[in-house]
């Protein structure tokens, strides 16, 4: 191929039944075909389509899978800021235990990574599926491997959606483990099965938020997940655990507060800490959802519903 693409790369790019290629054509308003050894692109935005295809091929070469949702993310990033996209796709956030390199997948994810690298405390606020927790754990793993911190501390409030901890079987650790499972899953991907040994040695600590009271957390990468379910008192308690040599990331989704009418510590923290030097707030949206396309549509639908209710336009009927 004149563009330097081989057949396997193009096959991965085009996808099953050419679904990825059709997404490129629809987004850029072009038609793409192969003539001999050349990729022919014609239509509304040929230059952007060529650039998009080139970047997607780069993704294939890095071992990433391409899907129609990935095509949309790449298109949005290139249309907004091509230079930032290049930075996003060059430097990996972390490498997993299997050797897979993890890259930011949207511009907001790249901004999140940059904010964590520049600030001692970073808040990442956004809907489910935007990679907040996953990227935070990836950055923590990378920091430990580089020797920037001695340990990783992962915590989240044990606020249950409809069930009471007391009714669950087992001791306290067994009761809270289900709430910490997403953190275990991310750790397993970064460190492999050896992550359990890291926990035994104290290099990685996973605990409910209540365990943080009275401690000073030094030389650690600290992640508070599901922070929308902290009370203001819990949030203040957590933020004042900071010790020398530490860095913290707080993630949460203010649209999924399970406090049953009580104020959220994450919401209050935005009002109290906005503008404080050394603290960054990064807001994500449904455009940053990197799960299934349907998740992005669900998040967008709920956002529109919430806006209608806040504007007094909801009459209780489905549309």
Secondary structure as GFF3:
##gff-version 3
##sequence-region A 1 319
A	DSSP	alpha_helix	7	14	.	.	.	ID=ss1
A	DSSP	three_ten_helix	16	18	.	.	.	ID=ss2
A	DSSP	alpha_helix	19	28	.	.	.	ID=ss3
A	DSSP	beta_strand	30	35	.	.	.	ID=ss4
A	DSSP	beta_strand	38	43	.	.	.	ID=ss5
A	DSSP	alpha_helix	46	61	.	.	.	ID=ss6
A	DSSP	alpha_helix	68	88	.	.	.	ID=ss7
A	DSSP	beta_strand	94	95	.	.	.	ID=ss8
A	DSSP	beta_strand	101	102	.	.	.	ID=ss9
A	DSSP	alpha_helix	107	118	.	.	.	ID=ss10
A	DSSP	beta_strand	121	125	.	.	.	ID=ss11
A	DSSP	alpha_helix	132	145	.	.	.	ID=ss12
A	DSSP	beta_strand	151	156	.	.	.	ID=ss13
A	DSSP	three_ten_helix	165	167	.	.	.	ID=ss14
A	DSSP	alpha_helix	172	191	.	.	.	ID=ss15
A	DSSP	three_ten_helix	192	194	.	.	.	ID=ss16
A	DSSP	alpha_helix	195	201	.	.	.	ID=ss17
A	DSSP	beta_strand	204	208	.	.	.	ID=ss18
A	DSSP	three_ten_helix	209	212	.	.	.	ID=ss19
A	DSSP	beta_strand	220	225	.	.	.	ID=ss20
A	DSSP	three_ten_helix	227	229	.	.	.	ID=ss21
A	DSSP	alpha_helix	232	239	.	.	.	ID=ss22
A	DSSP	beta_strand	247	252	.	.	.	ID=ss23
A	DSSP	alpha_helix	265	273	.	.	.	ID=ss24
A	DSSP	beta_strand	279	283	.	.	.	ID=ss25
A	DSSP	three_ten_helix	286	288	.	.	.	ID=ss26
A	DSSP	alpha_helix	293	310	.	.	.	ID=ss27
###
